[in-house]
Amino acid sequence: MMRRIIFLLAALVAPAAWAAGGGALPYSFEPDLSNKSSMQRGAKLYMNYCAGCHSLQYLRYSRMAEDLDIPEEVVEANLRFTGEKIQNHLTGVMPEASASWFGKQPPDLTLVTRWHKNGPSWVYSFLRTFYVDESTANGTNNLVLENTAMPHVLWPLQGYQALDEDHGESSGGHGGHGPAAPAFTQVREGSMSEQEYAQAVGDLVNFLTYAGEPARLHRAGLGIKVIAFLLIFALIAYLLKREYWRDVH
């Protein structure tokens, strides 16, 4: 219990650290938790590219399998690399090694989309704005979190891009709102096109948004049922009132 309280308190002060390099976000993103296919793809991306260093210590494999309609045998065969039981929480594959690689322990990502007012947009922008920077230790930098210790782990998908500091798209973020989106020049191709990579990042952010609050899926469904019950009850109460007052003049 004490560990959970400490983690939640740390999450409250984390935004200041994660907002380093601040300014307006270059992209906006609205998560869609009704799209289970997207979250399934996001879970696959997370386990293949993020789980080596990061954990989701408050999400269980079994809960993920149930909520996202993934058969447990598929989770055990393809999404569980640490040999843990399916009832266990998602922990990093190499947490101690990754701490020595990057100089500090990579953060748990359970609440990463809730640390900021625009958390999903922050993560979406972060994953799309890595660019080549030979002055850094890992050869890349990031517009959203300058001098981040995290390398561009999704480069096999996106490739490498160079930042054009003198030009930007006038349309702004997703949907044409917000500041001008940064302009990049592709210097090494990845396995995905720009549109495919944007969708893949959206899938990953959808999954991380779900991981931060798994009960949100059930709460939304329960809310619809409660509203439907209240409407039916109100109709019955109205009909009952009419019946009681029918002979009253």
Secondary structure per residue as TSV (DSSP state, phi and psi in degrees):
chain	resnum	aa	ss	phi	psi
A	1	M	-	360.0	-45.2
A	2	M	H	-60.9	-38.8
A	3	R	H	-62.2	-40.2
A	4	R	H	-64.9	-41.5
A	5	I	H	-64.0	-42.9
A	6	I	H	-62.3	-41.4
A	7	F	H	-64.8	-41.2
A	8	L	H	-67.4	-36.9
A	9	L	H	-65.3	-38.2
A	10	A	H	-64.7	-35.3
A	11	A	H	-64.7	-28.9
A	12	L	H	-71.0	-31.6
A	13	V	H	-96.0	-6.9
A	14	A	H	-64.1	-33.5
A	15	P	H	-53.2	-36.8
A	16	A	H	-62.1	-39.5
A	17	A	H	-72.8	-42.4
A	18	W	H	-72.4	-20.5
A	19	A	T	-87.4	4.6
A	20	A	T	-56.4	138.3
A	21	G	T	85.2	10.6
A	22	G	-	-29.8	-144.3
A	23	G	S	90.5	173.8
A	24	A	S	-68.5	144.9
A	25	L	-	-72.2	139.6
A	26	P	S	-74.8	-23.0
A	27	Y	-	-131.9	151.9
A	28	S	-	-116.9	149.4
A	29	F	-	-147.0	130.6
A	30	E	-	-108.6	112.0
A	31	P	-	-65.1	149.7
A	32	D	-	-123.2	96.6
A	33	L	T	-85.4	3.8
A	34	S	T	-88.0	-11.0
A	35	N	-	-95.8	87.6
A	36	K	H	-69.3	-29.7
A	37	S	H	-62.6	-40.7
A	38	S	H	-63.0	-45.2
A	39	M	H	-67.4	-32.8
A	40	Q	H	-63.1	-44.1
A	41	R	H	-64.8	-38.3
A	42	G	H	-63.7	-38.9
A	43	A	H	-62.3	-40.3
A	44	K	H	-63.5	-44.3
A	45	L	H	-63.2	-43.0
A	46	Y	H	-60.6	-47.4
A	47	M	H	-67.8	-29.7
A	48	N	H	-85.8	-29.2
A	49	Y	H	-120.3	-17.8
A	50	C	T	-115.6	-33.0
A	51	A	T	-68.3	-14.6
A	52	G	T	-62.5	-33.2
A	53	C	T	-116.2	-37.0
A	54	H	-	-98.5	154.8
A	55	S	-	-118.1	164.3
A	56	L	E	-126.0	74.0
A	57	Q	E	-71.3	-6.8
A	58	Y	E	-110.4	11.8
A	59	L	E	-119.8	130.7
A	60	R	E	-94.1	148.9
A	61	Y	H	-57.4	-42.7
A	62	S	H	-65.4	-38.0
A	63	R	H	-66.2	-42.5
A	64	M	H	-60.8	-43.7
A	65	A	H	-62.0	-42.9
A	66	E	H	-68.7	-47.3
A	67	D	H	-68.6	-36.8
A	68	L	T	-99.2	9.4
A	69	D	T	57.4	44.5
A	70	I	-	-106.2	121.3
A	71	P	-	-55.8	139.4
A	72	E	H	-59.6	-33.9
A	73	E	H	-66.3	-31.1
A	74	V	H	-70.1	-41.6
A	75	V	H	-60.6	-46.3
A	76	E	H	-65.5	-34.7
A	77	A	H	-84.6	-31.7
A	78	N	H	-124.4	-17.0
A	79	L	S	-122.1	11.0
A	80	R	-	-131.1	103.2
A	81	F	-	-104.9	-1.6
A	82	T	S	-102.4	-2.2
A	83	G	-	77.4	11.4
A	84	E	-	-77.6	165.7
A	85	K	-	-73.3	155.7
A	86	I	T	-68.5	-17.4
A	87	Q	T	-81.6	-6.5
A	88	N	S	-80.3	166.9
A	89	H	E	-81.1	160.1
A	90	L	E	-79.3	111.7
A	91	T	-	-114.2	157.4
A	92	G	-	-63.8	148.1
A	93	V	S	-72.3	-41.0
A	94	M	S	-133.2	61.3
A	95	P	H	-63.9	-41.4
A	96	E	H	-68.9	-41.9
A	97	A	H	-65.8	-41.0
A	98	S	H	-66.5	-31.2
A	99	A	H	-64.4	-39.4
A	100	S	H	-73.6	-31.2
A	101	W	H	-66.5	-44.9
A	102	F	H	-102.9	-1.4
A	103	G	S	86.9	-9.1
A	104	K	S	-159.5	159.6
A	105	Q	-	-68.7	122.8
A	106	P	-	-58.4	138.7
A	107	P	-	-71.5	152.5
A	108	D	-	-66.5	142.2
A	109	L	-	-107.2	11.9
A	110	T	T	-56.7	-42.0
A	111	L	T	-110.2	19.8
A	112	V	G	-61.4	-33.2
A	113	T	G	-84.3	0.8
A	114	R	G	-114.4	0.1
A	115	W	S	-77.5	-16.0
A	116	H	S	-126.1	158.5
A	117	K	T	-60.6	-39.2
A	118	N	T	-114.7	54.0
A	119	G	H	-53.9	-52.3
A	120	P	H	-59.1	-40.4
A	121	S	H	-66.9	-34.9
A	122	W	H	-63.5	-49.9
A	123	V	H	-64.5	-41.7
A	124	Y	H	-60.4	-45.8
A	125	S	H	-66.4	-40.9
A	126	F	H	-58.2	-45.7
A	127	L	H	-74.8	-14.4
A	128	R	H	-101.2	-5.8
A	129	T	-	-119.3	31.4
A	130	F	E	-74.7	141.3
A	131	Y	E	-144.9	158.8
A	132	V	E	-67.6	131.2
A	133	D	-	-149.1	100.1
A	134	E	T	-68.6	-11.6
A	135	S	T	-79.7	-10.8
A	136	T	S	-95.0	164.5
A	137	A	T	-66.1	-36.0
A	138	N	T	-100.5	3.9
A	139	G	S	83.4	2.9
A	140	T	E	-136.2	161.1
A	141	N	E	-137.8	-179.8
A	142	N	E	-142.6	137.0
A	143	L	S	-69.0	-35.1
A	144	V	S	-81.6	-40.6
A	145	L	S	-126.7	88.6
A	146	E	T	-63.1	139.1
A	147	N	T	60.0	32.7
A	148	T	-	-62.2	144.3
A	149	A	S	-76.4	-15.1
A	150	M	S	-76.7	126.7
A	151	P	-	-74.4	171.3
A	152	H	-	-82.3	83.7
A	153	V	T	-70.1	-19.2
A	154	L	T	-93.7	15.7
A	155	W	H	-62.2	-30.1
A	156	P	H	-60.1	-25.0
A	157	L	H	-89.6	-48.5
A	158	Q	H	-87.6	-27.8
A	159	G	E	83.1	-160.6
A	160	Y	E	-117.2	142.2
A	161	Q	E	-131.8	148.6
A	162	A	E	-104.6	144.1
A	163	L	E	-83.9	129.6
A	164	D	E	-99.4	98.5
A	165	E	E	-72.8	-13.8
A	166	D	E	-96.6	-6.5
A	167	H	E	-136.7	150.6
A	168	G	E	-153.3	158.3
A	169	E	E	-75.2	134.2
A	170	S	T	-75.4	-14.9
A	171	S	T	-74.6	-17.7
A	172	G	-	79.9	-157.3
A	173	G	S	-69.9	-169.6
A	174	H	T	-53.7	121.9
A	175	G	T	90.5	3.8
A	176	G	S	83.0	16.9
A	177	H	-	-114.6	158.5
A	178	G	S	87.2	-168.1
A	179	P	S	-70.8	167.0
A	180	A	-	-63.9	133.3
A	181	A	E	-69.1	145.3
A	182	P	E	-67.1	153.2
A	183	A	E	-103.7	132.5
A	184	F	E	-125.8	153.9
A	185	T	E	-114.7	125.8
A	186	Q	E	-73.0	123.5
A	187	V	E	-109.0	-15.8
A	188	R	E	-151.9	125.5
A	189	E	E	-73.9	145.6
A	190	G	-	-103.4	-171.9
A	191	S	S	-79.8	-10.7
A	192	M	S	-119.0	153.3
A	193	S	-	-76.5	171.6
A	194	E	H	-59.8	-42.0
A	195	Q	H	-67.5	-40.8
A	196	E	H	-65.4	-38.7
A	197	Y	H	-68.1	-40.7
A	198	A	H	-59.8	-40.4
A	199	Q	H	-67.4	-40.9
A	200	A	H	-62.3	-43.0
A	201	V	H	-63.5	-39.7
A	202	G	H	-60.6	-40.2
A	203	D	H	-61.6	-43.1
A	204	L	H	-65.5	-41.1
A	205	V	H	-68.6	-36.8
A	206	N	H	-58.5	-44.1
A	207	F	H	-65.3	-43.7
A	208	L	H	-67.0	-33.4
A	209	T	H	-64.9	-43.1
A	210	Y	H	-60.7	-45.0
A	211	A	H	-60.7	-31.3
A	212	G	H	-71.0	-20.9
A	213	E	-	-157.9	73.9
A	214	P	T	-58.2	-32.3
A	215	A	H	-66.3	-14.5
A	216	R	H	-60.3	-35.4
A	217	L	H	-62.0	-44.6
A	218	H	H	-76.2	-33.8
A	219	R	H	-64.2	-39.2
A	220	A	H	-64.1	-43.3
A	221	G	H	-65.8	-39.0
A	222	L	H	-66.2	-37.6
A	223	G	H	-60.5	-41.2
A	224	I	H	-62.4	-41.2
A	225	K	H	-66.0	-40.4
A	226	V	H	-65.3	-43.5
A	227	I	H	-63.7	-41.1
A	228	A	H	-62.3	-42.0
A	229	F	H	-61.5	-44.7
A	230	L	H	-63.9	-38.1
A	231	L	H	-65.9	-43.2
A	232	I	H	-64.7	-42.8
A	233	F	H	-62.6	-40.6
A	234	A	H	-63.4	-39.1
A	235	L	H	-64.7	-43.5
A	236	I	H	-63.6	-42.6
A	237	A	H	-62.8	-39.1
A	238	Y	H	-65.5	-43.9
A	239	L	H	-65.5	-37.3
A	240	L	H	-66.3	-39.9
A	241	K	H	-62.7	-43.2
A	242	R	H	-61.5	-38.5
A	243	E	H	-67.5	-41.2
A	244	Y	H	-66.5	-36.2
A	245	W	T	-98.5	8.4
A	246	R	T	-64.3	-37.2
A	247	D	T	-97.6	8.2
A	248	V	-	-93.7	126.3
A	249	H	-	-117.3	360.0
